Amino acid sequence: MEMTEYRRYQGKSYMILKDHVKTGGFEYRILSKQTIRGLLPVQVSEDNGQKRFWYEISGKQSLDDWFGIKKPGGSFLRQFMESLTETIRRAGDYLLYDSGISLSPEEIFIDPVKEELAFCYKPFDKKPFMESLRGFMEYYLSHMAHQNRAEAQKCYDVYEKCQCRHTLPEELLQILFEREDTGPAVQEVICEPIPEKKTVWKDRIFREERWKHMFSFGQKKKAAAEPVVFEPEDCQKEEANPTVFLGSETPCVIGELRYEGMGEEKNIKITKSLFLVGSLEDQADGIISADTVSRIHARITKEGEDYYLEDMNSTNGTSRNGTPLHYKEKVKLEKNDKILFAKERYRFV
């Protein structure tokens, strides 16, 4: 097997895998003619006896990229196992084997909007299903969130169950859906509020307040201080995209995308070494509100003193200096590079 190739073609995005085996079986014919829910749609081409599998991944992100954005927990593992179990069942209806379903995080894709999973079926380079599942669980445990201890324990229990040679996905689902043992029910007891008792500390405060009242009785009240009126200074209206001199930028800013489009977007200051650009406010670091921009559209990373740009398999694409970027393609940014996120134009400084 050669390295995976990603390509945009006629407005769609593809992951391309190659098979050097010249002979093919019924699996090749089924995959090229039948769309199975839960599996990535695939087209098979042949060139000099080498088969090329074009898996359509338009608008989807690989699970390894997704886990870089979100930390999964027990609920996501339940969703994953449910989707995997149903996909295995549907594939079995067409006599496809569970060993053909890749469980590599780079070859499992998720729709970031619907959060639906899609698996890659490979009639080549197969591995025993339980071996693949154990490898996936090892990866999952190293990337999951551990805040919820009960949910995390269930994930570890699933991993332990995967060590058994003959384990069904349904058994793993049973572990994930087990309810926590809350112990015997406790009868609710309604208690009347206890009258508040005066403490020594409260009595002392009461006496001090009373003394203040006694000593202040009959005294002339001080004239109230004249209020100080602050008159606001004349402020110039801030422009949406002010001109900033590079020499005056603050130390916390490690780069900037200057907006040069015709819309109402703003400049984007890159303040993190891993910086996401998109329209989803609770996940993206740099927000572009245009409808043509995907929720998580692109990623900018800083490595040493260099900056790199990647398209996150966005719907309408990302380009640098007029050249569209393929998914997983990482390009180094240079000063004054022109970047298009869909139709929104920026300049990198």
C-alpha atoms as one frame of an Amber mdcrd trajectory, in Angstrom:
protein
   0.000   0.000   0.000   1.149   3.524  -0.840   0.415   6.611   1.182  -3.142
   7.869   1.269  -3.921  10.601  -1.228  -6.558  13.327  -0.818  -7.968  15.222
  -3.747 -10.670  17.714  -4.676 -12.385  16.957  -7.944 -15.456  18.618  -9.465
 -16.509  20.189  -6.189 -16.162  17.012  -4.136 -13.463  15.720  -1.812 -11.999
  12.218  -1.996  -9.670   9.942  -0.072  -7.840   7.731  -2.575  -6.419   4.341
  -1.624  -4.531   2.054  -3.992  -4.535  -1.735  -4.272  -1.714  -3.468  -6.129
  -3.568  -6.779  -6.415  -4.728  -7.204 -10.012  -7.441  -9.739  -9.333 -10.762
  -8.729  -7.823 -13.767 -10.460  -6.339 -17.403  -9.830  -5.621 -16.543  -7.213
  -2.962 -15.165  -4.872  -5.625 -18.351  -5.142  -7.652 -20.616  -4.600  -4.638
 -18.726  -1.527  -3.449 -18.690   0.099  -6.877 -22.399  -0.499  -7.551 -24.063
  -0.384  -4.135 -24.283   2.403  -1.553 -24.476   0.989   1.976 -25.498   3.270
   4.801 -22.651   3.707   7.276 -19.956   3.098   4.652 -18.248   5.811   2.621
 -19.435   5.866  -1.001 -16.642   4.579  -3.220 -15.797   4.433  -6.902 -13.222
   1.998  -8.233 -10.955   2.845 -11.166  -8.163   0.794 -12.691  -4.905   1.918
 -14.290  -2.355  -0.620 -15.557  -3.853  -3.304 -13.379  -3.751  -1.164 -10.232
  -7.082  -0.439  -8.585  -7.736   2.987  -7.113 -10.540   3.418  -4.579 -12.053
   6.909  -4.499 -13.900   7.289  -1.182 -16.057  10.415  -1.120 -15.476  12.382
   2.090 -17.018  15.749   1.129 -17.711  17.890   4.199 -16.442  15.232   6.606
 -13.439  15.112   8.913 -11.350  12.130   9.888 -11.721  11.002  13.474  -8.112
  11.861  14.301  -8.772  15.485  13.277 -12.080  15.490  15.147 -10.427  14.270
  18.357  -7.997  17.152  18.034 -10.990  19.498  18.354 -13.166  17.616  20.820
 -12.227  15.325  23.685 -14.548  12.302  23.436 -16.105  10.564  26.405 -18.384
   7.668  27.213 -21.351   9.085  25.303 -19.360   9.316  22.071 -18.097   5.758
  22.487 -21.717   4.583  22.820 -22.574   6.431  19.600 -19.517   4.926  17.917
 -20.333   1.340  18.961 -23.974   1.723  17.932 -22.987   3.029  14.502 -20.337
   0.328  14.080 -22.757  -2.454  15.066 -25.402  -1.257  12.594 -22.837  -0.842
   9.829 -21.540  -4.385  10.352 -25.099  -5.696  10.160 -25.876  -3.823   6.929
 -22.573  -4.849   5.356 -23.340  -8.462   6.277 -26.567  -8.251   4.294 -24.340
  -7.855   1.202 -21.937 -10.616   2.342 -19.232  -8.102   3.251 -16.943  -9.044
   6.135 -16.389  -7.116   9.352 -12.628  -7.471   8.802 -12.975  -5.185   5.771
 -14.182  -2.253   7.914 -11.193  -0.092   8.745 -10.990   1.104  12.362  -8.022
   3.362  11.773  -8.880   6.863  13.095  -7.516   8.339   9.860 -10.028   6.289
   7.835 -13.130   6.830   9.980 -15.006  10.021   9.124 -17.586  12.141  10.910
 -20.007  14.773   9.686 -19.222  17.783  11.941 -22.796  19.079  11.644 -24.849
  15.912  12.165 -22.029  14.049  13.975 -22.812  10.924  11.954 -20.037   8.383
  11.403 -18.991   6.790   8.126 -16.561   3.860   7.859 -14.171   2.921   5.094
 -14.567  -0.611   3.725 -11.357  -1.993   2.215 -11.471  -5.341   0.351  -7.661
  -5.371   0.684  -5.199  -4.997   3.546  -7.668  -6.609   5.959  -7.086  -7.282
   9.647  -9.005  -9.464  12.121 -11.871  -7.401  13.483 -11.043  -7.778  17.197
  -7.412  -6.870  16.568  -8.551  -3.686  14.823 -11.005  -2.899  17.606  -8.354
  -3.319  20.306  -6.092  -0.940  18.400  -8.902   1.594  18.133  -9.699   1.374
  21.865  -6.045   1.955  22.754  -6.130   5.088  20.617  -9.474   6.147  22.110
  -8.345   5.835  25.725  -5.285   7.972  25.025  -7.443  10.800  23.601 -10.601
  10.691  25.734 -11.683  13.062  28.487 -11.469  11.721  32.043 -13.575  14.259
  33.939 -16.512  11.866  34.358 -14.944   8.982  36.256 -17.915   6.638  35.889
 -18.054   7.123  32.106 -14.287   6.763  31.819 -14.428   3.492  33.772 -16.947
   2.086  31.294 -14.574   2.888  28.439 -11.794   1.001  30.211 -14.181  -1.901
  30.813 -14.885  -2.033  27.083 -11.161  -2.153  26.405 -10.742  -5.043  28.866
 -13.610  -6.889  27.182 -11.883  -6.416  23.812  -8.991  -8.543  25.073 -11.241
 -11.607  24.809 -10.878 -13.454  21.522 -14.588 -13.881  20.834 -16.452 -10.698
  21.729 -19.523  -9.365  19.986 -20.142  -5.619  19.533 -23.488  -6.131  21.278
 -21.633  -7.163  24.441 -19.640  -3.954  24.352 -22.819  -1.929  23.965 -24.269
  -3.682  26.997 -21.316  -2.457  29.080 -21.709   1.102  27.840 -25.450   1.206
  28.508 -25.301  -0.313  31.989 -26.807   1.988  34.567 -24.762   2.896  37.595
 -25.632   1.058  40.816 -26.979   3.798  43.000 -27.584   1.490  45.980 -30.848
   1.087  47.925 -33.420   3.790  47.492 -33.381   6.338  50.258 -36.714   7.647
  51.482 -36.901  11.388  51.216 -37.266  13.026  54.585 -38.809  16.493  54.776
 -37.425  18.435  57.700 -38.875  21.638  59.102 -36.396  24.495  59.231 -34.718
  24.937  62.605 -35.251  28.374  64.141 -32.088  30.410  63.883 -30.310  30.869
  67.174 -28.466  34.017  67.996 -24.786  33.364  68.414 -22.341  35.373  70.487
 -20.894  36.772  67.286 -24.305  37.969  66.075 -25.114  39.460  69.507 -21.869
  41.457  69.395 -22.696  42.866  65.967 -26.178  43.748  67.178 -24.758  45.660
  70.163 -22.206  47.530  68.011 -24.916  48.662  65.622 -27.042  49.816  68.550
 -24.131  51.794  70.045 -23.445  53.492  66.718 -27.092  54.545  66.577 -27.003
  55.923  70.142 -23.817  57.953  69.686 -24.878  59.367  66.342 -28.229  60.558
  67.680 -28.485  64.360  67.700 -25.255  64.923  65.779 -25.325  67.121  62.684
 -25.115  65.285  59.465 -22.127  66.110  57.333 -22.875  67.876  54.120 -22.876
  65.485  51.252 -19.869  65.813  49.046 -20.527  67.435  45.765 -20.730  64.813
  43.008 -17.827  64.740  40.647 -18.888  64.840  37.058 -16.615  63.211  34.521
 -16.951  64.463  31.025 -16.092  61.821  28.438 -13.351  62.645  26.017 -14.089
  62.752  22.340 -13.355  59.290  20.956 -12.815  58.515  17.352 -15.023  55.807
  15.929 -13.075  52.547  15.673 -12.838  51.137  12.210 -13.798  47.521  11.522
 -10.359  46.778  10.053  -7.940  49.426  11.356  -4.460  49.768   9.917  -1.971
  48.214  12.318   1.757  48.823  12.162   3.622  45.566  12.542   6.125  47.135
  14.896   3.360  48.070  17.359   1.689  44.680  17.648   1.397  43.200  21.120
   3.706  40.305  22.081   0.754  37.907  22.580  -0.150  38.046  18.872   1.808
  35.483  16.829   0.317  36.392  13.425  -2.690  37.965  11.785  -5.074  37.485
   8.895  -5.957  40.881   7.415  -9.400  40.951   5.854  -9.409  42.260   2.274
 -12.827  41.097   1.130 -15.963  43.029   0.287 -18.024  41.846   3.255 -18.123
  42.832   6.913 -15.625  40.356   8.324 -12.866  41.492  10.678  -9.158  40.906
  10.968  -8.247  37.677  12.752  -5.408  37.689  15.257  -3.774  34.296  15.682
  -3.187  33.968  19.421  -2.649  30.205  19.758  -0.179  27.694  18.362  -3.163
  25.573  17.224  -5.739  27.936  15.732  -9.042  26.937  14.123 -10.828  29.137
  11.589 -14.547  28.716  10.926 -18.076  29.945  11.513 -18.834  27.960  14.696
 -18.342  30.347  17.597 -18.011  27.785  20.412 -15.287  25.800  18.604 -13.464
  28.022  16.115 -10.873  30.502  17.391 -11.095  32.849  14.405 -14.723  33.472
  13.446 -15.843  34.129   9.863 -19.604  34.549   9.814 -20.136  34.147   6.058
 -22.564  31.386   5.072 -20.053  29.922   2.625 -17.544  29.198   5.406 -17.766
  25.800   7.125 -18.107  25.447  10.879 -14.522  24.267  11.206 -13.040  25.447
   7.923  -9.258  25.488   8.311  -6.446  25.082  10.796  -3.336  27.197  11.327
  -0.473  25.830  13.388   2.767  27.403  14.551   5.858  25.209  14.622   8.863
  27.094  15.873   8.808  30.381  13.996   6.865  29.016  11.003   3.117  29.012
  10.339   1.252  26.307   8.439  -2.219  26.256   6.903  -4.491  23.221   6.395
  -7.980  22.900   4.996 -10.254  20.864   7.278 -12.149  19.334   4.356 -14.421
  22.365   4.213 -17.373  22.405   1.829 -16.173  25.346  -0.286 -12.443  24.902
   0.155  -9.381  26.927   1.138  -6.752  28.288  -1.228  -3.390  30.020  -0.857
  -2.228  32.409  -3.578  -4.866  30.997  -5.938  -3.975  27.313  -5.410  -6.698
  25.175  -3.758  -5.596  23.024  -0.844  -6.484  19.348  -0.648  -7.581  17.825
   2.640  -4.581  16.957   4.869  -2.323  19.152   2.724  -0.154  21.316   4.969
   1.462  24.416   3.423   3.864  26.897   4.943   2.600  30.469   5.089   4.782
  33.340   3.979   4.283  37.028   4.681   1.620  38.616   2.434   0.257  35.256
   1.254  -3.295  35.690  -0.035  -5.740  33.210   1.496  -9.312  32.440   0.486
 -11.655  30.766   2.955 -14.480  29.907   0.535 -14.974  33.401  -0.984 -13.625
  35.460   1.923 -10.222  36.991   1.123  -7.451  37.542   3.697  -3.761  38.399
   3.670  -1.350  36.769   6.108   1.047  39.110   7.929
